[in-house]
Amino acid sequence: MSTITNKISDRRFSKKNMTKQWIISNKFHYSRLFSSEDEEVYTYRFPVYKYENFTILECELHITLGEDDIIIDVYDYGTINKYAPFYYTEYGNYDLMLKEIWMKIDKVIRTLGIKERRVSDESKN
């Protein structure tokens, strides 16, 4: 029986053969912040935690055109401030909140056809 981990460091995400057309048709937007002269980066933000009908936290998926890996970050809503408990799960008691956040992330990941691989699976190869 496998256990679901709330640690982002234990999870990797990827999708094969992502074209620019697929990226744009799935509502990703070109990111001037993360792109460079050599790389085109696209992002997609969606809410992952609300309090009294107000979005508090949102997830951002990062895709670099021509690569298969997808980076996931969680931010305070409308900012570029990363939500620390998402990354440092050993501090504090955020298990219920992280479970809710991951449920929403996993739902979007599945909808987009993105595959997950565990870091522990990679070390077995």
N, C-alpha and C positions, 0 to 999 in steps of 0.2 A: 504494500500500500504506500503510495507516494504522498508526501506532505507538501502542501502549498506553502511557499515561503513568501514573507512580506518584504524580503530584502531585495532591493533592486540590483545589488551586486551579485546575486545568485541567479539572475535571469537575463537572457539575451533574446533579442527579437530580430527577425529578418523576413524578407520576402524576395523571392527570385524574380528576375526579369521585370523590374518596375520601369515602365516607360514614363516619359514626361507626360504623355496623354493620360495614362492611368493616374499619375500623381495629381494632376490638375482636375481630372474628372471626379476624384474622391475628395475634393475641397481642400487640398493642401495649397498653401500660398508660398510664393517665393519669399525668402527671408534675406533682406539686405544685411541684417545684423550678423548672420552666420555664414553667408556666402562670401566668396572671394573671387578673384580674377580666374582662378583655376577650378573652383567648385561651385556648383549650384546647389543650394540647400533649400528645401521646402519644409514647412512646418504646418501642423494641424493642431489646434487647441480645442479642448472641450472640457466642460465642467465635470469635476469628480467629487466635489463635496459642497453641500449647501447647508446653510443654517437659517431657519425661518424664511425660506424661499429666496435667500440671497446667496449667490455663488461666492464661496470663500476660497476654494482651491480649484485649479484647472490643470489638466495634463497637456503636455505638448509633445507631439511626436516629431522627430527630426529625420528627414530623409535626404541623403546626398545623392544627387542624380548619378547613376552609373554604379552605385554600390547596393549591396543587399541588406546591410545592417540598418536597423532603426533604433534611434536613441530615444529614451523616454525620460522626461523630466516632469516634476510637479512644482507648480509655482503658486504663490499667493495670487489671487485673481487680479488680472490686469497689470501685473508687474513682471519684472525679470528676477524677482527675489525667490529663490528656491525654498521650498517648504522643508526645513531641516529634518523633522521626524520621519519623512519619507526615506531619507538617506541614512539616518543614524537610528535605526530601529531598536538598538540595545539600550537607548536612553529614554526614560519615561515609559508611560503605559498608554500607547496609542494603538494597541492591537485591533480594537473594534473599528476605529476610524480607518486604519490602514486596510483592513479587510474590505470595508465599503469602497475605499478608493480603488483597490485592486479589482474588485468586482466590476466597476465601471470601466476601468482600463481594459480588462480582459474582454468585456463585451465589445468594445470598439475594435480591439485587436482581431477578434474572431470575425467581425463584420467585414473588416478589410482584407481578410485572408492572410494575415500575418502569422508566421509560425514562431513558436517559442522553443528555445533550447536552454536547458539548465547548465550552469557552469559546471556542476558536478558531472553531467553527462559528457562534457568536453574533456574533462580530466581523465576519463576512462579510456579515451582513444589513444 
